[in-house]
Amino acid sequence: MAGCGGDDVAVDMEYPVIATDFAQAFPKQCDTIRVGETFTFKAKFTDNVELGSFSLDFHHNFDHHTHSTEVASCSMEPVKTPKKPFVMIKNYPIPNGLKEYEATIELAVPADVDSGDYHLMILLTDQEGWQTMKGLSVKIQ
């Protein structure tokens, strides 16, 4: 404890950062992903002390709900009932000891899923447990 003759220990009080604002980042707000194709997810993650893990959550937005964290809005298709939506939730560890990490993940979209409006939620957690979320609106066509 500080003031009691012990060592002062710095406490991590900062959220990690998700960056999708560089040229190679994908997808970005309003991007289109093709049905039946593989694409490369790419984002940069940073933290002031140490990164922990991240997860990706794809789900349909056929009902026009929102949790986008981006300022720009995308054109939306009419509300519809899902028949076979693309749903994917995956967790990924980040190697220990890193303050910066560029995630590059190959993801396949099945050929038989519903096309339309989707959300990609990116959740980044640092070693202390602080979390940052970025919500992107994308099209699957």
Secondary structure as UniProt FT lines:
FT   TURN            2..5
FT   STRAND          17..19
FT   TURN            23..24
FT   TURN            29..30
FT   STRAND          32..33
FT   TURN            35..36
FT   STRAND          38..46
FT   STRAND          51..60
FT   TURN            62..63
FT   STRAND          88..93
FT   TURN            96..97
FT   STRAND          100..108
FT   TURN            111..112
FT   STRAND          116..126
FT   TURN            127..128
FT   STRAND          131..140
//
